Amino acid sequence: MTTDSPLTLPDGRPVPRTTGDERAMLESWLDFHRATLELKCAGLDDAQVRTAAVEPSSLTLLGLVQHLAEVERNWFQRVACGQDVPPVFEDGTGYALDPARGLDEALGIWQREIARGRELSAGLPLDHVGRVAEGPVPGMEVSLRWILIHLIEEYARHNGHADLLRERIDGVTGT
């Protein structure tokens, strides 16, 4: 059985492609991890998504959503496309919480960043090279392929954090 047509798990997440084109496989894995983060936040209220996992960490599900909006903007707009765009949130990491910003607003911002990244990268080949402007390795060149692999890794790592946060909030595990 191949997964040329989109399949979904019972929880609604897309099943990553198991065969086919490299780009479609990479994008399907990234979409799977994006959907996993969203699922980790499902059914929680604004107070719950502000719950930190364990002291002294201040990491929250809301902070993760905001951080990954920054990640999406950075890698697709700044690095892949060389755009000079400001941070999405005040602190630039996304982790700081604004008392006036709730989960619905943060998810909307995150989804807009995902859509913009998809739009910008749609016409680029996997071998397209962008340049890291700042951070620990300014000037480093990376391909779109590398960016997609890095984002899969970044989401997978943060989804592990989200697992622990969700369990701390209401005992829900798995996914």
Helices and strands as residue ranges (DSSP letters): H 22-41, G 48-50, H 61-72, I 73-80, H 103-121, E 129-131, E 141-143, H 144-170
